[in-house]
Amino acid sequence: MTIEQLQEENEKLKEVLFAGAFLMAKAVHKYDFGVGMEEQATDFMKDAEELTGNKLPKFA
């Protein structure tokens, strides 16, 4: 693969990662997770924000 192809694939994977983090944020807001599960979900969402450079919306 060329550098350009790898960069394009990386951008697609970042989009998928952020979409997964968005769904996780909605699930954390809607359901009552246990402490450990909520901590893992929060870590995943924080890592996704750092890797993609996007911020997840806050659900009221």
mmCIF file of the N, C-alpha and C atoms, coordinates in Angstrom:
data_MODEL
# 
_entry.id   MODEL 
# 
loop_
_atom_site.group_PDB 
_atom_site.id 
_atom_site.type_symbol 
_atom_site.label_atom_id 
_atom_site.label_alt_id 
_atom_site.label_comp_id 
_atom_site.label_asym_id 
_atom_site.label_entity_id 
_atom_site.label_seq_id 
_atom_site.pdbx_PDB_ins_code 
_atom_site.Cartn_x 
_atom_site.Cartn_y 
_atom_site.Cartn_z 
_atom_site.occupancy 
_atom_site.B_iso_or_equiv 
_atom_site.pdbx_formal_charge 
_atom_site.auth_seq_id 
_atom_site.auth_comp_id 
_atom_site.auth_asym_id 
_atom_site.auth_atom_id 
_atom_site.pdbx_PDB_model_num 
ATOM 1   N N  . MET A 1 1  ? 0.839   -1.184 0.000  1.00 0.00 ? 1  MET A N  1 
ATOM 2   C CA . MET A 1 1  ? 0.000   0.000  0.000  1.00 0.00 ? 1  MET A CA 1 
ATOM 3   C C  . MET A 1 1  ? 0.883   1.247  0.000  1.00 0.00 ? 1  MET A C  1 
ATOM 4   N N  . THR A 1 2  ? 0.395   2.268  -0.650 1.00 0.00 ? 2  THR A N  1 
ATOM 5   C CA . THR A 1 2  ? 1.127   3.528  -0.681 1.00 0.00 ? 2  THR A CA 1 
ATOM 6   C C  . THR A 1 2  ? 0.800   4.336  0.576  1.00 0.00 ? 2  THR A C  1 
ATOM 7   N N  . ILE A 1 3  ? 1.580   5.349  0.802  1.00 0.00 ? 3  ILE A N  1 
ATOM 8   C CA . ILE A 1 3  ? 1.363   6.231  1.951  1.00 0.00 ? 3  ILE A CA 1 
ATOM 9   C C  . ILE A 1 3  ? -0.022  6.861  1.876  1.00 0.00 ? 3  ILE A C  1 
ATOM 10  N N  . GLU A 1 4  ? -0.424  7.279  0.680  1.00 0.00 ? 4  GLU A N  1 
ATOM 11  C CA . GLU A 1 4  ? -1.732  7.911  0.511  1.00 0.00 ? 4  GLU A CA 1 
ATOM 12  C C  . GLU A 1 4  ? -2.861  6.941  0.852  1.00 0.00 ? 4  GLU A C  1 
ATOM 13  N N  . GLN A 1 5  ? -2.716  5.691  0.421  1.00 0.00 ? 5  GLN A N  1 
ATOM 14  C CA . GLN A 1 5  ? -3.734  4.687  0.725  1.00 0.00 ? 5  GLN A CA 1 
ATOM 15  C C  . GLN A 1 5  ? -3.807  4.429  2.227  1.00 0.00 ? 5  GLN A C  1 
ATOM 16  N N  . LEU A 1 6  ? -2.665  4.377  2.867  1.00 0.00 ? 6  LEU A N  1 
ATOM 17  C CA . LEU A 1 6  ? -2.635  4.162  4.313  1.00 0.00 ? 6  LEU A CA 1 
ATOM 18  C C  . LEU A 1 6  ? -3.264  5.335  5.058  1.00 0.00 ? 6  LEU A C  1 
ATOM 19  N N  . GLN A 1 7  ? -2.997  6.544  4.600  1.00 0.00 ? 7  GLN A N  1 
ATOM 20  C CA . GLN A 1 7  ? -3.591  7.717  5.240  1.00 0.00 ? 7  GLN A CA 1 
ATOM 21  C C  . GLN A 1 7  ? -5.103  7.729  5.057  1.00 0.00 ? 7  GLN A C  1 
ATOM 22  N N  . GLU A 1 8  ? -5.569  7.334  3.876  1.00 0.00 ? 8  GLU A N  1 
ATOM 23  C CA . GLU A 1 8  ? -7.005  7.273  3.617  1.00 0.00 ? 8  GLU A CA 1 
ATOM 24  C C  . GLU A 1 8  ? -7.663  6.208  4.496  1.00 0.00 ? 8  GLU A C  1 
ATOM 25  N N  . GLU A 1 9  ? -7.018  5.060  4.614  1.00 0.00 ? 9  GLU A N  1 
ATOM 26  C CA . GLU A 1 9  ? -7.540  3.988  5.464  1.00 0.00 ? 9  GLU A CA 1 
ATOM 27  C C  . GLU A 1 9  ? -7.565  4.431  6.923  1.00 0.00 ? 9  GLU A C  1 
ATOM 28  N N  . ASN A 1 10 ? -6.544  5.148  7.342  1.00 0.00 ? 10 ASN A N  1 
ATOM 29  C CA . ASN A 1 10 ? -6.474  5.646  8.709  1.00 0.00 ? 10 ASN A CA 1 
ATOM 30  C C  . ASN A 1 10 ? -7.628  6.603  9.001  1.00 0.00 ? 10 ASN A C  1 
ATOM 31  N N  . GLU A 1 11 ? -7.949  7.476  8.050  1.00 0.00 ? 11 GLU A N  1 
ATOM 32  C CA . GLU A 1 11 ? -9.062  8.414  8.231  1.00 0.00 ? 11 GLU A CA 1 
ATOM 33  C C  . GLU A 1 11 ? -10.393 7.670  8.335  1.00 0.00 ? 11 GLU A C  1 
ATOM 34  N N  . LYS A 1 12 ? -10.572 6.636  7.526  1.00 0.00 ? 12 LYS A N  1 
ATOM 35  C CA . LYS A 1 12 ? -11.799 5.838  7.597  1.00 0.00 ? 12 LYS A CA 1 
ATOM 36  C C  . LYS A 1 12 ? -11.917 5.157  8.957  1.00 0.00 ? 12 LYS A C  1 
ATOM 37  N N  . LEU A 1 13 ? -10.804 4.629  9.450  1.00 0.00 ? 13 LEU A N  1 
ATOM 38  C CA . LEU A 1 13 ? -10.821 3.965  10.750 1.00 0.00 ? 13 LEU A CA 1 
ATOM 39  C C  . LEU A 1 13 ? -11.106 4.951  11.880 1.00 0.00 ? 13 LEU A C  1 
ATOM 40  N N  . LYS A 1 14 ? -10.613 6.171  11.752 1.00 0.00 ? 14 LYS A N  1 
ATOM 41  C CA . LYS A 1 14 ? -10.916 7.197  12.752 1.00 0.00 ? 14 LYS A CA 1 
ATOM 42  C C  . LYS A 1 14 ? -12.405 7.517  12.772 1.00 0.00 ? 14 LYS A C  1 
ATOM 43  N N  . GLU A 1 15 ? -13.034 7.545  11.588 1.00 0.00 ? 15 GLU A N  1 
ATOM 44  C CA . GLU A 1 15 ? -14.474 7.791  11.516 1.00 0.00 ? 15 GLU A CA 1 
ATOM 45  C C  . GLU A 1 15 ? -15.250 6.674  12.201 1.00 0.00 ? 15 GLU A C  1 
ATOM 46  N N  . VAL A 1 16 ? -14.832 5.437  11.978 1.00 0.00 ? 16 VAL A N  1 
ATOM 47  C CA . VAL A 1 16 ? -15.492 4.288  12.609 1.00 0.00 ? 16 VAL A CA 1 
ATOM 48  C C  . VAL A 1 16 ? -15.293 4.336  14.124 1.00 0.00 ? 16 VAL A C  1 
ATOM 49  N N  . LEU A 1 17 ? -14.088 4.669  14.556 1.00 0.00 ? 17 LEU A N  1 
ATOM 50  C CA . LEU A 1 17 ? -13.794 4.777  15.984 1.00 0.00 ? 17 LEU A CA 1 
ATOM 51  C C  . LEU A 1 17 ? -14.679 5.830  16.639 1.00 0.00 ? 17 LEU A C  1 
ATOM 52  N N  . PHE A 1 18 ? -14.807 6.990  16.007 1.00 0.00 ? 18 PHE A N  1 
ATOM 53  C CA . PHE A 1 18 ? -15.616 8.057  16.581 1.00 0.00 ? 18 PHE A CA 1 
ATOM 54  C C  . PHE A 1 18 ? -17.094 7.678  16.602 1.00 0.00 ? 18 PHE A C  1 
ATOM 55  N N  . ALA A 1 19 ? -17.556 6.992  15.570 1.00 0.00 ? 19 ALA A N  1 
ATOM 56  C CA . ALA A 1 19 ? -18.953 6.537  15.543 1.00 0.00 ? 19 ALA A CA 1 
ATOM 57  C C  . ALA A 1 19 ? -19.218 5.562  16.688 1.00 0.00 ? 19 ALA A C  1 
ATOM 58  N N  . GLY A 1 20 ? -18.281 4.662  16.939 1.00 0.00 ? 20 GLY A N  1 
ATOM 59  C CA . GLY A 1 20 ? -18.423 3.734  18.057 1.00 0.00 ? 20 GLY A CA 1 
ATOM 60  C C  . GLY A 1 20 ? -18.444 4.455  19.393 1.00 0.00 ? 20 GLY A C  1 
ATOM 61  N N  . ALA A 1 21 ? -17.608 5.469  19.534 1.00 0.00 ? 21 ALA A N  1 
ATOM 62  C CA . ALA A 1 21 ? -17.581 6.245  20.773 1.00 0.00 ? 21 ALA A CA 1 
ATOM 63  C C  . ALA A 1 21 ? -18.881 7.015  20.958 1.00 0.00 ? 21 ALA A C  1 
ATOM 64  N N  . PHE A 1 22 ? -19.457 7.511  19.859 1.00 0.00 ? 22 PHE A N  1 
ATOM 65  C CA . PHE A 1 22 ? -20.735 8.218  19.932 1.00 0.00 ? 22 PHE A CA 1 
ATOM 66  C C  . PHE A 1 22 ? -21.835 7.275  20.419 1.00 0.00 ? 22 PHE A C  1 
ATOM 67  N N  . LEU A 1 23 ? -21.871 6.073  19.860 1.00 0.00 ? 23 LEU A N  1 
ATOM 68  C CA . LEU A 1 23 ? -22.867 5.092  20.304 1.00 0.00 ? 23 LEU A CA 1 
ATOM 69  C C  . LEU A 1 23 ? -22.651 4.710  21.767 1.00 0.00 ? 23 LEU A C  1 
ATOM 70  N N  . MET A 1 24 ? -21.404 4.601  22.184 1.00 0.00 ? 24 MET A N  1 
ATOM 71  C CA . MET A 1 24 ? -21.106 4.274  23.577 1.00 0.00 ? 24 MET A CA 1 
ATOM 72  C C  . MET A 1 24 ? -21.578 5.399  24.490 1.00 0.00 ? 24 MET A C  1 
ATOM 73  N N  . ALA A 1 25 ? -21.394 6.644  24.078 1.00 0.00 ? 25 ALA A N  1 
ATOM 74  C CA . ALA A 1 25 ? -21.849 7.782  24.885 1.00 0.00 ? 25 ALA A CA 1 
ATOM 75  C C  . ALA A 1 25 ? -23.362 7.746  25.053 1.00 0.00 ? 25 ALA A C  1 
ATOM 76  N N  . LYS A 1 26 ? -24.072 7.414  23.978 1.00 0.00 ? 26 LYS A N  1 
ATOM 77  C CA . LYS A 1 26 ? -25.531 7.311  24.065 1.00 0.00 ? 26 LYS A CA 1 
ATOM 78  C C  . LYS A 1 26 ? -25.934 6.178  25.009 1.00 0.00 ? 26 LYS A C  1 
ATOM 79  N N  . ALA A 1 27 ? -25.230 5.056  24.946 1.00 0.00 ? 27 ALA A N  1 
ATOM 80  C CA . ALA A 1 27 ? -25.551 3.914  25.804 1.00 0.00 ? 27 ALA A CA 1 
ATOM 81  C C  . ALA A 1 27 ? -25.285 4.241  27.270 1.00 0.00 ? 27 ALA A C  1 
ATOM 82  N N  . VAL A 1 28 ? -24.177 4.915  27.551 1.00 0.00 ? 28 VAL A N  1 
ATOM 83  C CA . VAL A 1 28 ? -23.853 5.294  28.932 1.00 0.00 ? 28 VAL A CA 1 
ATOM 84  C C  . VAL A 1 28 ? -24.917 6.237  29.473 1.00 0.00 ? 28 VAL A C  1 
ATOM 85  N N  . HIS A 1 29 ? -25.400 7.138  28.614 1.00 0.00 ? 29 HIS A N  1 
ATOM 86  C CA . HIS A 1 29 ? -26.433 8.080  29.037 1.00 0.00 ? 29 HIS A CA 1 
ATOM 87  C C  . HIS A 1 29 ? -27.769 7.369  29.300 1.00 0.00 ? 29 HIS A C  1 
ATOM 88  N N  . LYS A 1 30 ? -28.088 6.392  28.474 1.00 0.00 ? 30 LYS A N  1 
ATOM 89  C CA . LYS A 1 30 ? -29.404 5.754  28.542 1.00 0.00 ? 30 LYS A CA 1 
ATOM 90  C C  . LYS A 1 30 ? -29.486 4.637  29.584 1.00 0.00 ? 30 LYS A C  1 
ATOM 91  N N  . TYR A 1 31 ? -28.417 3.873  29.747 1.00 0.00 ? 31 TYR A N  1 
ATOM 92  C CA . TYR A 1 31 ? -28.455 2.695  30.611 1.00 0.00 ? 31 TYR A CA 1 
ATOM 93  C C  . TYR A 1 31 ? -27.593 2.892  31.855 1.00 0.00 ? 31 TYR A C  1 
ATOM 94  N N  . ASP A 1 32 ? -27.945 2.166  32.893 1.00 0.00 ? 32 ASP A N  1 
ATOM 95  C CA . ASP A 1 32 ? -27.209 2.223  34.155 1.00 0.00 ? 32 ASP A CA 1 
ATOM 96  C C  . ASP A 1 32 ? -26.154 1.122  34.162 1.00 0.00 ? 32 ASP A C  1 
ATOM 97  N N  . PHE A 1 33 ? -24.930 1.478  33.772 1.00 0.00 ? 33 PHE A N  1 
ATOM 98  C CA . PHE A 1 33 ? -23.834 0.518  33.774 1.00 0.00 ? 33 PHE A CA 1 
ATOM 99  C C  . PHE A 1 33 ? -23.258 0.404  35.179 1.00 0.00 ? 33 PHE A C  1 
ATOM 100 N N  . GLY A 1 34 ? -22.591 -0.701 35.444 1.00 0.00 ? 34 GLY A N  1 
ATOM 101 C CA . GLY A 1 34 ? -21.855 -0.841 36.690 1.00 0.00 ? 34 GLY A CA 1 
ATOM 102 C C  . GLY A 1 34 ? -20.642 0.081  36.669 1.00 0.00 ? 34 GLY A C  1 
ATOM 103 N N  . VAL A 1 35 ? -20.029 0.243  37.821 1.00 0.00 ? 35 VAL A N  1 
ATOM 104 C CA . VAL A 1 35 ? -18.903 1.178  37.940 1.00 0.00 ? 35 VAL A CA 1 
ATOM 105 C C  . VAL A 1 35 ? -17.769 0.801  36.993 1.00 0.00 ? 35 VAL A C  1 
ATOM 106 N N  . GLY A 1 36 ? -17.395 -0.467 36.954 1.00 0.00 ? 36 GLY A N  1 
ATOM 107 C CA . GLY A 1 36 ? -16.291 -0.902 36.096 1.00 0.00 ? 36 GLY A CA 1 
ATOM 108 C C  . GLY A 1 36 ? -16.592 -0.716 34.627 1.00 0.00 ? 36 GLY A C  1 
ATOM 109 N N  . MET A 1 37 ? -17.793 -1.084 34.228 1.00 0.00 ? 37 MET A N  1 
ATOM 110 C CA . MET A 1 37 ? -18.182 -0.953 32.820 1.00 0.00 ? 37 MET A CA 1 
ATOM 111 C C  . MET A 1 37 ? -18.252 0.514  32.408 1.00 0.00 ? 37 MET A C  1 
ATOM 112 N N  . GLU A 1 38 ? -18.782 1.354  33.286 1.00 0.00 ? 38 GLU A N  1 
ATOM 113 C CA . GLU A 1 38 ? -18.862 2.782  32.964 1.00 0.00 ? 38 GLU A CA 1 
ATOM 114 C C  . GLU A 1 38 ? -17.467 3.394  32.861 1.00 0.00 ? 38 GLU A C  1 
ATOM 115 N N  . GLU A 1 39 ? -16.551 2.952  33.707 1.00 0.00 ? 39 GLU A N  1 
ATOM 116 C CA . GLU A 1 39 ? -15.181 3.457  33.648 1.00 0.00 ? 39 GLU A CA 1 
ATOM 117 C C  . GLU A 1 39 ? -14.508 3.049  32.336 1.00 0.00 ? 39 GLU A C  1 
ATOM 118 N N  . GLN A 1 40 ? -14.723 1.801  31.911 1.00 0.00 ? 40 GLN A N  1 
ATOM 119 C CA . GLN A 1 40 ? -14.164 1.350  30.635 1.00 0.00 ? 40 GLN A CA 1 
ATOM 120 C C  . GLN A 1 40 ? -14.755 2.140  29.470 1.00 0.00 ? 40 GLN A C  1 
ATOM 121 N N  . ALA A 1 41 ? -16.055 2.379  29.520 1.00 0.00 ? 41 ALA A N  1 
ATOM 122 C CA . ALA A 1 41 ? -16.720 3.142  28.460 1.00 0.00 ? 41 ALA A CA 1 
ATOM 123 C C  . ALA A 1 41 ? -16.179 4.565  28.412 1.00 0.00 ? 41 ALA A C  1 
ATOM 124 N N  . THR A 1 42 ? -15.999 5.174  29.569 1.00 0.00 ? 42 THR A N  1 
ATOM 125 C CA . THR A 1 42 ? -15.478 6.540  29.637 1.00 0.00 ? 42 THR A CA 1 
ATOM 126 C C  . THR A 1 42 ? -14.053 6.601  29.090 1.00 0.00 ? 42 THR A C  1 
ATOM 127 N N  . ASP A 1 43 ? -13.233 5.620  29.443 1.00 0.00 ? 43 ASP A N  1 
ATOM 128 C CA . ASP A 1 43 ? -11.865 5.572  28.920 1.00 0.00 ? 43 ASP A CA 1 
ATOM 129 C C  . ASP A 1 43 ? -11.864 5.430  27.399 1.00 0.00 ? 43 ASP A C  1 
ATOM 130 N N  . PHE A 1 44 ? -12.750 4.571  26.880 1.00 0.00 ? 44 PHE A N  1 
ATOM 131 C CA . PHE A 1 44 ? -12.858 4.377  25.432 1.00 0.00 ? 44 PHE A CA 1 
ATOM 132 C C  . PHE A 1 44 ? -13.246 5.680  24.739 1.00 0.00 ? 44 PHE A C  1 
ATOM 133 N N  . MET A 1 45 ? -14.228 6.371  25.297 1.00 0.00 ? 45 MET A N  1 
ATOM 134 C CA . MET A 1 45 ? -14.685 7.624  24.692 1.00 0.00 ? 45 MET A CA 1 
ATOM 135 C C  . MET A 1 45 ? -13.591 8.688  24.745 1.00 0.00 ? 45 MET A C  1 
ATOM 136 N N  . LYS A 1 46 ? -12.869 8.759  25.855 1.00 0.00 ? 46 LYS A N  1 
ATOM 137 C CA . LYS A 1 46 ? -11.783 9.732  25.993 1.00 0.00 ? 46 LYS A CA 1 
ATOM 138 C C  . LYS A 1 46 ? -10.666 9.431  24.988 1.00 0.00 ? 46 LYS A C  1 
ATOM 139 N N  . ASP A 1 47 ? -10.308 8.159  24.855 1.00 0.00 ? 47 ASP A N  1 
ATOM 140 C CA . ASP A 1 47 ? -9.276  7.771  23.892 1.00 0.00 ? 47 ASP A CA 1 
ATOM 141 C C  . ASP A 1 47 ? -9.707  8.088  22.463 1.00 0.00 ? 47 ASP A C  1 
ATOM 142 N N  . ALA A 1 48 ? -10.973 7.843  22.149 1.00 0.00 ? 48 ALA A N  1 
ATOM 143 C CA . ALA A 1 48 ? -11.482 8.127  20.804 1.00 0.00 ? 48 ALA A CA 1 
ATOM 144 C C  . ALA A 1 48 ? -11.412 9.621  20.508 1.00 0.00 ? 48 ALA A C  1 
ATOM 145 N N  . GLU A 1 49 ? -11.755 10.448 21.485 1.00 0.00 ? 49 GLU A N  1 
ATOM 146 C CA . GLU A 1 49 ? -11.670 11.899 21.293 1.00 0.00 ? 49 GLU A CA 1 
ATOM 147 C C  . GLU A 1 49 ? -10.228 12.325 21.034 1.00 0.00 ? 49 GLU A C  1 
ATOM 148 N N  . GLU A 1 50 ? -9.294  11.757 21.789 1.00 0.00 ? 50 GLU A N  1 
ATOM 149 C CA . GLU A 1 50 ? -7.888  12.121 21.629 1.00 0.00 ? 50 GLU A CA 1 
ATOM 150 C C  . GLU A 1 50 ? -7.350  11.680 20.269 1.00 0.00 ? 50 GLU A C  1 
ATOM 151 N N  . LEU A 1 51 ? -7.697  10.466 19.847 1.00 0.00 ? 51 LEU A N  1 
ATOM 152 C CA . LEU A 1 51 ? -7.167  9.937  18.591 1.00 0.00 ? 51 LEU A CA 1 
ATOM 153 C C  . LEU A 1 51 ? -7.774  10.596 17.358 1.00 0.00 ? 51 LEU A C  1 
ATOM 154 N N  . THR A 1 52 ? -9.045  10.969 17.439 1.00 0.00 ? 52 THR A N  1 
ATOM 155 C CA . THR A 1 52 ? -9.704  11.551 16.269 1.00 0.00 ? 52 THR A CA 1 
ATOM 156 C C  . THR A 1 52 ? -9.643  13.073 16.254 1.00 0.00 ? 52 THR A C  1 
ATOM 157 N N  . GLY A 1 53 ? -9.434  13.685 17.403 1.00 0.00 ? 53 GLY A N  1 
ATOM 158 C CA . GLY A 1 53 ? -9.423  15.146 17.477 1.00 0.00 ? 53 GLY A CA 1 
ATOM 159 C C  . GLY A 1 53 ? -10.813 15.750 17.499 1.00 0.00 ? 53 GLY A C  1 
ATOM 160 N N  . ASN A 1 54 ? -11.837 14.927 17.664 1.00 0.00 ? 54 ASN A N  1 
ATOM 161 C CA . ASN A 1 54 ? -13.227 15.396 17.726 1.00 0.00 ? 54 ASN A CA 1 
ATOM 162 C C  . ASN A 1 54 ? -13.732 15.305 19.156 1.00 0.00 ? 54 ASN A C  1 
ATOM 163 N N  . LYS A 1 55 ? -14.718 16.126 19.475 1.00 0.00 ? 55 LYS A N  1 
ATOM 164 C CA . LYS A 1 55 ? -15.326 16.085 20.802 1.00 0.00 ? 55 LYS A CA 1 
ATOM 165 C C  . LYS A 1 55 ? -16.707 15.458 20.699 1.00 0.00 ? 55 LYS A C  1 
ATOM 166 N N  . LEU A 1 56 ? -17.012 14.561 21.628 1.00 0.00 ? 56 LEU A N  1 
ATOM 167 C CA . LEU A 1 56 ? -18.335 13.949 21.683 1.00 0.00 ? 56 LEU A CA 1 
ATOM 168 C C  . LEU A 1 56 ? -19.324 14.929 22.303 1.00 0.00 ? 56 LEU A C  1 
ATOM 169 N N  . PRO A 1 57 ? -20.570 14.912 21.849 1.00 0.00 ? 57 PRO A N  1 
ATOM 170 C CA . PRO A 1 57 ? -21.576 15.787 22.463 1.00 0.00 ? 57 PRO A CA 1 
ATOM 171 C C  . PRO A 1 57 ? -21.919 15.298 23.865 1.00 0.00 ? 57 PRO A C  1 
ATOM 172 N N  . LYS A 1 58 ? -22.330 16.208 24.696 1.00 0.00 ? 58 LYS A N  1 
ATOM 173 C CA . LYS A 1 58 ? -22.769 15.858 26.049 1.00 0.00 ? 58 LYS A CA 1 
ATOM 174 C C  . LYS A 1 58 ? -24.276 15.673 26.027 1.00 0.00 ? 58 LYS A C  1 
ATOM 175 N N  . PHE A 1 59 ? -24.740 14.543 26.531 1.00 0.00 ? 59 PHE A N  1 
ATOM 176 C CA . PHE A 1 59 ? -26.171 14.268 26.578 1.00 0.00 ? 59 PHE A CA 1 
ATOM 177 C C  . PHE A 1 59 ? -26.717 14.721 27.921 1.00 0.00 ? 59 PHE A C  1 
ATOM 178 N N  . ALA A 1 60 ? -27.849 15.408 27.908 1.00 0.00 ? 60 ALA A N  1 
ATOM 179 C CA . ALA A 1 60 ? -28.442 15.955 29.131 1.00 0.00 ? 60 ALA A CA 1 
ATOM 180 C C  . ALA A 1 60 ? -29.104 14.887 29.961 1.00 0.00 ? 60 ALA A C  1 
# 
